Amino acid sequence: MYVIRVQLEAPGGRPPAGPVEAAAVRDGLERALREPARLDHARFRATAGAPDGVAFVSAPGLLEAEAGLRAACAELVRPQGPLAGWLVRHCEADPWLALGLHEQPTYR
């Protein structure tokens, strides 16, 4: 399983059709992701109206996981897609998240 960070961005900073629900992104990715990749879990939050989150993707390898999720993101934002008008700002594996190092430890 691979941890892949996904960030969507509204062109010009304004959402094309209002804010996007995190569940819509997760559900859209689950439907658009093709074999051999599979979405195991995803968690998204809306920051300033733009979805930002991580997807846990099962695939034979990291490259397949990234490519599969990138293609699924492209399906979401295509002109006829559920998130038409949005841009994919980031969609790649995040080694800091995979290693649990996204926050620096605090020592006292």
VENCOR-V915303 format. One record per residue. N is the residue number from 1. RES is the residue in one small letter. PSI is psi in degrees with one decimal (NA if undefined). OMEGA is omega as a letter, one per 40 degrees, with the letter a starting at -180 (999 if undefined). D_LAST is the distance of its C-alpha to the last C-alpha in Angstrom with 1 decimal. Layout:
n;res;psi;omega;d_last
N;RES;PSI;OMEGA;D_LAST
N;RES;PSI;OMEGA;D_LAST
This chain:
n;res;psi;omega;d_last
1;m;139.3;a;34.0
2;y;139.7;i;32.6
3;v;121.1;a;30.2
4;i;127.3;i;31.9
5;r;136.3;a;30.7
6;v;128.9;i;33.5
7;q;129.9;i;33.8
8;l;154.2;a;37.0
9;e;138.2;i;38.1
10;a;134.1;i;40.9
11;p;131.9;a;43.3
12;g;8.4;i;43.2
13;g;-1.5;a;40.2
14;r;123.6;i;42.5
15;p;132.3;a;42.7
16;p;-36.2;a;46.3
17;a;36.5;a;46.9
18;g;177.1;a;44.1
19;p;152.7;i;40.6
20;v;134.4;i;40.2
21;e;138.0;i;39.0
22;a;-38.3;a;36.3
23;a;-33.8;i;38.6
24;a;-37.8;i;41.4
25;v;-48.8;a;39.4
26;r;-47.8;a;38.3
27;d;-39.9;i;41.9
28;g;-41.7;i;43.5
29;l;-39.8;i;41.4
30;e;-41.0;i;42.2
31;r;-35.2;a;45.9
32;a;-20.8;a;46.0
33;l;130.1;a;44.1
34;r;154.9;i;46.7
35;e;145.6;e;46.9
36;p;-3.7;i;45.6
37;a;148.9;i;42.4
38;r;135.1;i;41.3
39;l;116.9;i;38.7
40;d;-40.2;a;36.7
41;h;148.1;i;34.3
42;a;144.5;i;33.4
43;r;122.9;a;31.2
44;f;151.7;i;32.0
45;r;155.0;i;31.1
46;a;117.1;i;33.0
47;t;116.4;a;31.2
48;a;37.3;i;33.7
49;g;-4.7;a;36.4
50;a;127.4;i;35.7
51;p;136.6;a;34.7
52;d;131.1;i;31.5
53;g;-167.7;i;30.3
54;v;148.6;i;30.2
55;a;136.8;i;33.0
56;f;111.3;a;32.8
57;v;128.5;i;36.1
58;s;132.3;i;37.9
59;a;164.6;i;40.2
60;p;-26.5;a;41.5
61;g;169.5;a;39.2
62;l;-43.0;a;36.7
63;l;-39.3;i;39.6
64;e;-39.1;i;41.6
65;a;-47.0;i;38.7
66;e;-47.3;a;38.1
67;a;-41.9;i;41.8
68;g;-44.6;a;42.6
69;l;-35.6;i;39.9
70;r;-42.1;i;41.0
71;a;-38.7;i;44.6
72;a;-40.4;i;43.6
73;c;-41.5;i;41.9
74;a;-36.3;i;45.1
75;e;-39.1;a;47.2
76;l;-40.2;a;45.2
77;v;1.8;i;45.7
78;r;161.4;a;49.2
79;p;-33.0;i;51.9
80;q;4.5;a;53.0
81;g;167.6;a;49.5
82;p;-22.2;i;47.7
83;l;40.3;a;45.3
84;a;137.0;i;48.0
85;g;-17.7;i;47.1
86;w;162.3;i;43.4
87;l;146.6;i;41.9
88;v;109.9;a;39.6
89;r;-37.0;a;36.9
90;h;132.3;i;34.8
91;c;84.4;i;35.6
92;e;163.4;a;34.0
93;a;143.3;i;31.6
94;d;102.9;a;28.0
95;p;-29.8;i;26.3
96;w;-41.9;i;22.7
97;l;-42.1;a;23.6
98;a;-34.1;a;25.4
99;l;-0.5;a;22.4
100;g;26.5;a;19.9
101;l;20.9;a;18.1
102;h;-17.3;i;19.2
103;e;135.2;i;15.6
104;q;138.0;i;12.9
105;p;150.4;i;9.9
106;t;125.6;i;6.7
107;y;140.9;i;3.8
108;r;NA;999;0.0
